[in-house]
C-alpha cells in the first residue's frame, strides 16, 4: 500500500508483520484506552466502597439502634436513644474534657519540641547535628504500645528510674498514670512526625529576610517572632491540625496510662464500651461515640486540607538569591547541644533501656549494678517455647506481611488511577482520604459489626485484621506512591508508545521499574506500622488470631507480667526498628 493512500473497502489493512488485521485492531486507541480506564475506575470504586463505605454505613446503622448489649442487627426499628443518652450523660462532659486537655496538651508539647528542634537542626550551627537529629526521630521506630510500656517501666513511682531520679533531685513524686503522664508520652511520640513536616519549611527559609530584619536593628528574639515564625506558620498549622487528628485517635498511650485510674478519652472510652472489664458491652452507645469521633476528625481534616491548599501564599524560595546560611549560636552552642542531648536521653534512651533491662530480669526491679548477675534470656526463651506466645508472633508476622503486600498493591493501583485515570480516578483517590478521618478504634468497630452481619467467613481469622489494617493504611500508602508517579516525565511513556509498546508493556517496562523504590518503601512502612497496631487487633482478636500487641495488652492489664511483656515489646521494637531503618536507607539511596 502506498504511503498516503486509503485502504480499499472490504480489504483489511496489514500490520507491520504483514498479517492482515482484524477490525478490532484498527479501532481508535483512545476508545480502547477509555474503556480500560473506565473498567479500572469501576473496580477501584467497588473496592473502596467495600473497604470504606460499607463499614461506615454499618456503623451509622448501629448508632441508630437502641441495642445495648445486643448486636445492632438483632434489634428492630431505629432510635435516637444512643445520642440522647450520650448528650445527657455526665460522663460525656468528663470524657470530652479529658480528650480536649489530652489533645491540646499533646499538640502543644510536640509543637514546642519539634519547632525548636527543626529550627536548631535546620537553621543553626548546633554541634553534633548528624547524631542528634536522627536520635530525636527514633520514636518513629517505636510502636505506640511499646512506647507506653517503656514509659510505664521508666516512670512508675515504685521503681522507675526517671521517677526515682525526679523524686531524689526535685523532691516530688511523678505519677505516669495520669493525664499529664499521658500528654508527656504522647507529645514525645508525636515529635518525629511533626519534625518531618516542619524541617523542610525551616530549611528552605531564605536567610535574607532575617538579615534584613537584623540590619534594621531587630534582635534574635524579635527576628524569630516577627520573621521566622510567621513565614513558617502554614507548615506549623498544618502539622498541628494533623497531629490533632492523630491525638484524637491515639489509643495505646491513653489506654495504658489512663485506664488504670479510670481516666478516659474518646478512643479509650469507645473500646471500654465494646470490651468492658466487667459486665456486658453497649454496642449502640459505642457506635454513637464512634460517629462523634469521626465527625470531630472530619472537621480537623478539613482544616488541615485548607491549610495545605493555601500554603502557596507563603512561599519564600524562588531560585535567584536563595542561600541557606546557618544562624551562629556562639557561646550557646555547647549548652544547647547538651540540652538537646538531655532530651534524647530522658525521652528516648532511658525508657528503651529500662524496657530492655526489664526483659532480662526474672521480676520487676530497678536498674542497678548489683542485679547484673540475675539477668538472663529466660523471658525470650519462654516466648519461643510457649505455644500461645509463638502462635501470636506468627500471627503478627503473617498479618503484617499480608497487610503490607495488599496495601502496596492496591495503593499502587489507586495512585495510577489518580495520575492516569482522569477526573474519576482523581475523585476516587480523594475519596480514600476519608479513611484519615476514621480513628482506628472506630474502624475496628465498624469492621467488627460488618463481618458479624455479612456472611463472609473471616471473623475470628487473621483475614479480618488484614482487611481492617489494609483499609487503614491505603490512603497513606497510595499517597507515598503517587508522589513518585507525579515525578515521572510523561514523555517517557509517550516514547515507549510511539515505539509500538502497548499500555501493559509501558506499565511493566517503564512505569513500574521507576516507581519500584517508592512501592518497596511503602511496603516496609506499612509492615512496620502493622506490627504495633493495637486498637484494631484488640477489637478483632479471638483465640486464633491474637497478635503480639494484644498479648502485650493482656500481660500488662491482666497478669502484670512485666518481664515477659517487656521481652515481647523488645521483639516488636526490633522488628519495627529494622523496617523503619530500611525505609530510611532506601529513601537515602534513592536521593543520592
N, C-alpha and C positions, 0 to 999 in steps of 0.2 A: 504494500500500500504506500502510495507516495505521500510525502510529508505535506500536510495541509489539506488533504482530501478527506471527505466524509465517508464513513463505511456505507457500503451498498445495502439497501433494505433487504432484510431476510438473511444477511450474511453476518455471522458472529465475528467480532473482532478477535485478533490474535494477541496472546500475551507475549511477553519478551522471549519465552522459551519456544514460541511457535505454536503452542497448543491453543486451539480455539477456546475462548472464554464464554462462560455462561452469562446470562443476563444479570445474575446476581453479582458477578464480578465487576460489572461496569456501573453499578449503582453509585450515585454520588457518595463519596466517602463521608461527607458531613452528615448525611442522613443516617448512615450506619453508626457513626460516632454518637449522634444524638440519641439514637435508640439504646446504645450501650450505656451511655451516661444516665439515661432515664431509668434503665433497669438497675444500675448500681445505686442510684439515689433512692429508689423504692426499697431496695434491700437494706440499705443503711437506715432509712426511716423506720422500717419494720423492726430492726434490731434495737434501735434507740427506744422505740415505743415499748418493746418488750422489757428492756433493761431499766428504763427510767419512768415512763409514764404509767405503766401498769402498776408497779409497786406504789407510786404516789397516789394513784386512783384508789387502790385498796386502802391506803392509809386514811385518805379523806373519807371514804366509805365507813371505815371503822370508827372514825371520830364522831360520826353522827349516829352511832349505835350505843344505846344505854345497856352495855353488855356486862359491865363489872368483871366478874371472873369468867364469864362465858366468852367464847370466841365470837367475833362480830357476825359471822355467818350463821350463828345459831340463834340470833335474835331477830324478830320481825319488826318492821316499821323503822322509822327514823326519829331522832330526838336531838334536842339541843342541850340535853341534861349534862353531858360531859363538859361543855363550855360554860354553862351557867354554874355548874358545881365548882369549876376551876376559878372563875371570876369572883365567886362569892366566898372562896376559901381563904382563911387567914394564912394558910401555907403558901399561897401564891405570892403574897407580898414578901414573905421571908425568902422564898426561892429567887424571886425576881431581884430583890435587893442584894442577895449573895452573888447572883450572876452578874449584876451590874458592877459591884465592887471588884469581883474577880476579873472581869473583862477589862475594866478601866485600869485597875492596878497592873495587870499583866502587860497591857499595851504601853502604859507609861514607863514601867520599869524597862521593858525590852527596847522601847524607843530611846530612852536616855542612854542606855548602854550601847545600842547599835549605832546611834548618831555619833556618839563620842568615838567609838572605835573606827567608824567609817572616816571621820574627819582626821583622826590621828594616823591611820594607815594609808589613806589616800592623799592627804594634803600636807603632812608634816614630815620632818626628818627623824621621827622616832627611831631609836636603835632597836635592833632585833626584830624588825618587821617580818622578815621571812620566816621566823619561828612563831612569833606571837599571833600573826594573822591566821595561819592555819589552825593554831591551837584554839582560838576563840570560835572557830567553826566546828570544833569536834562534836558538840551536841547533835549535829546533823546525822552522825553515825549512831546515835543512841536512841533506840525506841523510847517513846514516852513512858511506857510501863517500866522499862529498865531504869530510866531516869528517876521515876518516882520511888522505886525500890532503893536505888542508890542513896537518895536523899533521906529516906526513912532510916537507913542504916547510919548515915553520916551525921544526922542532926536530931535523932531521937534523944530526949532528955536523959535517958538512963545511961547509955554508954556510947552515944555518938561522938566521935572526935571533935566535930565542929561545935556541937552543943556544949561539950565539956570545956573546950577552949574558950568559948564566949563566957561561960559561967565563971571560969577562973580568972580571966583577964578583965571582964567588964562587970561582973557581979550580978548578972540577971540570967534567968532561965529561958532557953529557946524552946518553943513549942511548935514543932513542924506540923503537928496535926491541927492546923488552924487555917483561917482564911489568909492571914499574912504568909503562912508557910506555903499554901497553895500558889499564891501570887509570886512568891520568890522563885519557886521551882519552874512554874510555867513561864515566867518572864525570862529566866535564863535559857529555857528551852526554845523560846521564840526569837532569841537574839540572832542566830545564824541566818534564818530566813529573811529577817529584816535587813541585816547587814548586806546580804547578797543583792537585795533590791536597791539599797541606798548607795553602796560603794560606787557604781558607775556614775551616779549623779555628782558625787563629790569629786571623782577622778576627772570628769570632763569639765568641771567648772573653771572658766578662764581666769587665770591669776590677775589679769589686767584690771578686773573690776575691783579686787581688793587693793591693788596698787594705787588705783585712782582715789579710793577712799583714804588710803594711808597718806597720800600726797595732800589731801585736804585736812589732815591732822587727826583723823579718826584712829583711835587705839584698837588693839586686837579685839577686845570685847565688843566694841561698837561695830567694827567691820563684820564680825561674826553674826551679830544680832541683826544688822541692817542690810548686809550684802549676802553673806553665805547662806544663812537660813532661809531668807525669802526666795532665793533662786533655787534652792533645793526643796522648797515646800511641796511642790506637786509630788515628788517622789516620796517624801516623808508622809504626806497624807494618804497616798495610795497604799504604801506599805502598812500604815496604821489601820486602814479600813480592812485590808486583807487579814491582818492579824486579829482584828475584832471577830471576823468570821471564824478563824481558826480557834480562837479562845472560846467562842460560844459553843463550838462543837467538841472542845477538848474534854476527854472523859477520864483517861487513866490517872492523870495527876490529881484532879479534884476528887475522884472516887477513892483513891488510895490514901490521900491525906485528909480528906474532909469527912468521908462517911463514918470512920471510927468514932467521931464526935457528933454525928448527925448533922453535918454541915453539907447542905445540898445546893448544887447549881442545877440549871435546867437539864443538862445532859445526864448527870448522875441521878437526878430525880426520875427521869424517864426510865432509866434502866432499873431503878429500885421499884418502880411501879410494875414493871414487867417481871422482874425476878426478885420479889421481896424476900428478905432473910427468913421471915416467918409470915404465915398467912397466905392468902390467895392473890394472884395478880389481878390488876384492874386494867384490862386491855383498852377499854373505852377512854379512860382518863389518860392513859399513856399516849394514845393516839392523838388526843386533843392537845396535850402538851407538845407532842411532836409537830403538829401543824403550827402551833405558835412559834416554835423554834425555827421552823422552815421560813415562816413569814419574816421573822427578825433577820435571818441570814439573807433573805432576798433583798431586804432594804439595804443592808450593808454591801451586798454585791453590786446593787445598782449604783450606790455612791462610789464604790471603787471603780466601776467601769466608766463613770462620768469623769472621775479624776484622771484616769489614764487617757481618755479621749482628749482632754483639754490640756494635757501636759505640753503640747507643742507651743503654747503661748510663752513658755519659759525657757525655750532653747537658747543656749548661750555659747554654743560651739559652732563655728561657721567657717572652718577652713583657715583662711588667712589670719595671721596674727595670733593663732591659738598656741599657747605653750603652757605646760604644767610645771610650775616651779614650786618646790616644796616650801612650806612655811617653816622657818627656823625656830626651834623651840629654845635654843640657847641653854641657859643653866637648868631649865626644866626638863631637858631630855632624859636624864637618868631617873629623876623622881617619877616622871610619868611612865617610863618603861617599867619601873618597879611596881607602880600601882596597877598597870595592866597585867603584869606577871602575877601579882597577888590575886587579881580577879580570876585568872585562869586556874591558879592553884586551888582557891576556895570553891569556885563554882563548878569546876570540872574534874580536876585531878583528885582531890581528896574524896569526893563521893565515889568515883570509879575505883579508886584504890581501896576504899572501905568495902565496896562490893566484892572485889577480888579477894580481899583478906577474909571476909566472912565466908566465902565459898570454900575456903581451905580449912576452916575451923570446925570442930565437932559440935560446938554450941555457940550461941551468940556471946561475943566477948570483945572488949575494946582492943585496939591495936597496941601492942607492946612487944618489946624485945623478949620479955620473959615467956611469951606464948609461942615463940617461933618453933620450939620443939614439938608442939602439938599440931602443927599444920600437916595436912595430908590431902590426897586426891580422892578420899573416900566418897565425898559427895558427888563427884563427877563419875566415879565408878558405879554408884547406885543408879545414876541416870541411865547408863547404858545397859545395866543388868536388870533393872525394874521394867517389866514388860509394858506397864502403863506409861511410864515416862518415855521409853524408847518409841512406843507407838505414837505418842504425841509429837515427838521430834520428827518422825517420818511423816505424819500428817502435815506438820508445819512446812516441811520441805516440799512435799507434793503440792500443797495449796499455793505456796509462793511460786513454784515453778510454773504451774498451770496458769495462775493469775498473770504472771509476767508475760508468758507467751501469748495468751489471749488478748491482753491489753495492748501489747506491741503490735499484734496482727491487726486487730480492729482499729487501733489508733492510727496505724499507717493507712488503712483503707479510708478512714474518716478524714485524715489530713489530705490525702489525694483528692477526695471529693471536694474539699473546701478550696483547693487550688486549681483543680482541673474540671470540676463538676458544675461550673456555672453558678447562677443565683441560688438554685435549690440546694446545691452542695454546701454553699456558704451558710444558708439558713439552717441546715441540719447540723453543721459544725457549731453554730452559735447555740442551737438547742441543747447540745451536750453540755454547755456551760451551766445549765440548770442544776446539774449534779453538785456543783460547787456550793450551792445554797442548801443542800440536804446534809445535815450533820450525820456522821457515821452511825451514831446510835439510832437515829430516826430511820436511816436507810436500812439498817439491820432489822428494825422492827417491821418496816414495810415489806421487805423480802420474806420475813417470817410469816406474816399474815398471808402474803400472796401464795406461798407454797403449802400453806396449810389448807388453802382453798382450792388451788389449781391441782388437778390430778396428774402432776408430774413427779415421779418418784425420786426426788432429790433431797427431801427433808431428812436430816439425820446423817447425810453423807458429806464428804468433802466438797461435793459439787455445789451445794447451796452456798457455802462460804466463798467458793471461787466465783460464783455468779455475782454475789454482792460486792466482793472486792474488785472484780473487773469493772463493774458499774462505777464504783467509787474512783478508780484510777484512770478511766478512759479520758476524761476531759484534760487532765494534766498531761497524760502520755501523748494524746493526739496533738496538743499544742507544742510539745517538745519536738515532735517530728515535723509539724507544719513549719516551724521556724527554719528548719533545714531545707524544706522544699521551696520556701519563698526565696531562698538564696540562690537557687539554681537558675541559670540563664535559659529562658525558653528556646533560645537559638540552638542549644544542644539537641533538644528533641526534634526541632524542625530539620536540622541537618540529617538526622537519622531517618526521618520520614521521607525526605527528598531522595535519600539513597535507596528507598524501597522497603524500609523496615515497617512492619505492622505495628499497631499500637501496643500489642502484647510484647513484641520484641523490644520496642523502645523502653517500655517499663522494665523489662527483665535485664536488658543490656546497658541501659543508660541511667534511668532514674534510680532504681533500687541500689545499684552499687554506690551511687553518690550519697544516698541518704542512709546507707547501712550503718555508719557510725552513730547517727542520731537514734536509729532504731535500737542498736545494741545498748546505748546509754539509757534509753527509756526502759528497756527490759531490765537492766540492772537496778535502776532507780525503783521500779515497781517491786522487784524482788525484795530489795532491802526494806521497803516500807510495809509490804505484806507480811514480812516476818513478825513485826511487832504490833500489828493491828489488833487492838483488844476489844472494843465495843461490839463490832460486827461478829467476831469469833465467839464472844461471850454469849450473845443473844441467840446465835445459831448453832451452838455446840450441843453435842449429845455424847453419849458414852463412846461412840465410834469415830467421831470426827474432832475430838478435842485437840487443841493446839498447845504449844509451849506457853504462850501468854495466858491462856485460860488456866493451865495448871499453876502458873505463877500466881495468878489471882487467887486461886483456891488455897495455895500454900500459905500465902500471906494473910488472907482473910479468915480462913477456917482453922488451919492447923498451926499457923505462925511458925512454920519450919523455915526459918530464915537462912540457915546454912545451905540446905538443899535448894531452896528457892534462889539463892544467890548464884549457885552453880548453874542453874538453868538460865538465869539472867546473863551470866558471863558468856555462855554458849551463844545465846541470842545476840548479844553485843558483838561477839567475834564475827558471826555470820554477817550481820548488818554492816560492821566496820569494813570488812573486806569488800563488800558490794559497793559501798559508798566510795571507798578508796579507788576501786577500779573505774567507777563512773568518772571521778575527777581525773584519773590518769588518762582515760580515753579522751576526755574533753581537752586536756592539756596537749595531748599528742596531735589532736585534730587542728589545733590552732598554731602548731609550731611551723 
